[in-house]
Amino acid sequence: MYKVFIVDDEPFIIEGLYDILDWSSFDMEIVSHAGNGQAALKALSGHPVDILITDISMPFMNGLDLIREARQLQPDIKVIILSGFNEFEYLKEGMQLGIENYLLKPINVEELESTLRNTASKLDHALSPQTDDAYGVQILKDNILHRWLTGQIAAMEFEERAQFLNISLDAPDVAVAVLRAKGEASGMFERVEEMLKDKSYVNIFHDIDGDIVMVANVHAGEDDKKGFMDCLEALSAALCETHPAVLIGAGSLMRGLHHAPASYQEAKKALQYVMIYPDLKVIDHDILDKCGSSASSFTIDWKEYAKLILSRNAELLAERIRVDFEQHRDGVTPAELQNIALEVVIRFKMELEGIKHSDESAIYQRGLRLVLDSGTFDELVQALQQVGTETIQSLLQDLKNPIVNQVLQHIDKHYAEELSLKLLGAHYHLHPVYLGQLFHKETGETFAEYINKYRIERAKEQLRNSNLKVHEIARNVGYWETGYFYKQFRKYVGISPTDFKVFG
């Protein structure tokens, strides 16, 4: 069993790292911890460990100095860095020292798990940092590009890190494709990389779901989109000779790099439509106009559906489905109504997998069949309500503690009000530190991270759909300091609320 040593001057971070993972499942155990670099170095001098997880900014001795000294004592030690958002210079120096990953606080549990699995694999094969530099750089590329395409990094921070990691994004426009190789992923990334090595305009990385993402940076135009699609078709044809289950989803070619996250989401969505178009190996998002958009008068507030799923409110979700479809039952044809229902099933699948990062296809295969077999309006609505209920039940199965579910529902109703672990702890008769740990363990996010993301999503809705001023929207979603709202919005969306109102 590999030995892990944690160093951080925030006790809550150390306590959280002990609790959020089943370390034994990675064949690891936390053997000790320290609150600063000096104390850690003293402990390491007498106790060999395999993995050092350390913060950078600490009193007495910072993380980089600790890594240098620790390598003198234990040359083969693997290092994972914890850091905040504003320490890019440390990242460059950390890479020179040889690190497994540079994790930003609050820690993403899935990313930490992926890093630990990769680190364990390297330890199993006794790879030294010097013999696997390219692998380490790819992990960092995966991290940066994934954060960019999921709106978790500000434009300026992304640009400087992209430049440092030699990620080329010279052209003004972008299209994203996602390759999924279920059960056949071994060696697939290297094959794709080799086959696209002459396509300098394409950047390749792994996202958190294990998919291979291809970001094409081009000049907008029909020829460029056609060229990219031809490239994907050729790639698919070559891979399918040996891996017939490989599937590629392609997003739209969009003007402006800030639209890359939207193209990425389109590519992810396109992948889901294999259930409707089983014969297609490359699914272009443009063809989805054939499914669910023919009835232009029938619009669904997907953000509201996502909000109800996130808050685990099955009753209100079922009612929302009924109301939406009742309002439009006389305005569209039965075929159009069925297409819209198929779209709803796909959206549910994407929402659930976006939260759990796991394959939940069985629920939605059944749901599609129920929709297709519906003979009456009531049967169609009941089919969708069943899919919605099963979606929420899947989330609830992962919540072992009912208090966390109550907290999520409280946030859904009161996100615009003052919310803190102290207030909620008093309400539910729990110590706020314990409630925070419990919340993190059950949801995979810190309380503050969850609240901010939830409020920003609500703010995005108001920016799209109202004429309110930015400071009014900030207050509506719970931010009384407009400057802080701008900071959080840039952190999660990548652009300012003002720019989002114009371009979003």
Order of alpha helices (4+ residues) and beta strands (2+ residues): beta-alpha-beta-alpha-beta-alpha-beta-alpha-beta-alpha-alpha-alpha-beta-alpha-beta-beta-alpha-beta-beta-alpha-beta-alpha-alpha-alpha-alpha-alpha-alpha-alpha-alpha-alpha-alpha-alpha-alpha
